[in-house]
Every structure is written in C-alpha cells, then in structure tokens.
Amino acid sequence: DWSHSFACVELVLLTALACVLEVQTTIKFNIGDECKPFAAMMNDRSLLGLAGLSFAASDACFSAAPSFGPGCAALLGSLALRSLAWRTAAGADPAAAACGALGKHR
C-alpha cells in the first residue's frame, strides 16, 4: 500500500544520503565561476566592514556543510523494524507479508 506513511521511507533516506554526499558537487556545478569577479570584495574585511558585514569575509564563494540529524537514525530504525516484521510474518518473504496483511495474497 503506497499511501501508507512509511511506504516510501527508503526513498527519503536515499535522497538524504545523496544530498549529503553530493551537495558540494551540485554547488560547484550550479555556481561555477560566478563568484570570481567578486573574490576581491569577498576577502576584503575593511570593505565589508563598511556595510557591517566584516564577519562574512571569506575566500570561499559558497560553502555548505550538510550532515545527518537524529531523525535519520529514527527513519533507518523504523525501516529496519518494518523489514524485520515483514520477514518474520511471511517466513522470509516480504512480498507475501505485505500482500497477506492486506488480504490480497492467496
């Protein structure tokens, strides 16, 4: 049953994994050389200080540091428990457990 709230948790976990592992590649591809004309201004603390942004001085154009939070562990745990329950209920046949629980497997 694809409308069940945990039916697509595998896709959520795979998407989160892809985001964490590939975000820097995506940023480099999308931004490319757009920041080169602004590099001198981005590194100049005194110039940025005039606008009250001296804390923002950086040699990196854009940087992101994604990580997994505790919710990811909860999703992974629920996925493992669901898979274990399906295997136990159907004698190591997850498809039969899913269909049997819905009354569709004969």
N, C-alpha and C positions, 0 to 999 in steps of 0.2 A: 504494500500500500504506500505509494509515493507521497501521499498527503500527510503521512504521519510526521510528527515534528522532528524525529531523529532519523528519518529515512535518508536524508542527504548529508549527514554529518561527515561522511568520508570526503565529499566534495569540498566542504567547508575547510576541513583540515588540510587537504591537498592545496587549496587556494592559499591558505595562510602560509603554508610551507613555501610555496612558490613566491609569494610576496616577500617573505623574509630573506630568502636566498637570492632573489633576482632584482631587488629594488634598485641597487646601485647600477646595474646594467641598464635598467629601464631609464633611470635618471640620466645617465650618460648619453643614451640614445636620443632621448627627447630634448635635452638641453643642448647637447653638443658643444659648439664653440660660441654660443650666445653670450657667455659671460666674459670672453676675452676683452672686449672693448671697455668693460667696467672693472677690470682687475686692479688697475692702479687706484681707483677710487675705493674699492672694497678693502684694500690693505691699508689705507691712509687713516689712522686713528684721529689725527687732528682735524681732517676734513669731515669725517663722520661725527666728530665731537661737536662741530658747529650745529648739527641737527639733533644733538643729544643721542647719537647712535654709536658712540665710540666703543661700546661693548660688543657691537656687531661686526667689528673688523675681523676679517678672516681671509685666508688665502684660498679657501675652497668656495666655489660658486654656490653649490647647494649640497648639503650632506644630510642623510637620513640614517638613523640607527634603529632599524626595526628589531623587535625581539618578541618572543612568546611570553604571554602572561599566564597566570594561573588558570584562566578559563580554558586554555588549550589543553591543559592536563585533564581537566574535567571532561571535556569533549572526547579526548582519547580514551579515558577510563570508561565513559558510557558506551563508546563504540566497542571496546574490548568486552565489556559485560554483555552487551547485546549479542555480539557474535558468539560468545560462550553459551548464552542461553539458547540461541538458535541451534547450535551444535548439540547441546545436551538434550533438547526437546525432540529432535528428529534423529537422534542416533548418528551424529556427524554428517547430516545432510541439511545444510542451512536453507536450501530452496524448499525442501519438503516442510521444514518447520515454519517457514513464512507462509506457505500456501496452506498448510494444515491448520495453522492458527486462524486463518480466515475461512476455513471450511471449503476450500477450493481444490484440495488435493485428494485424489481418490486412487 
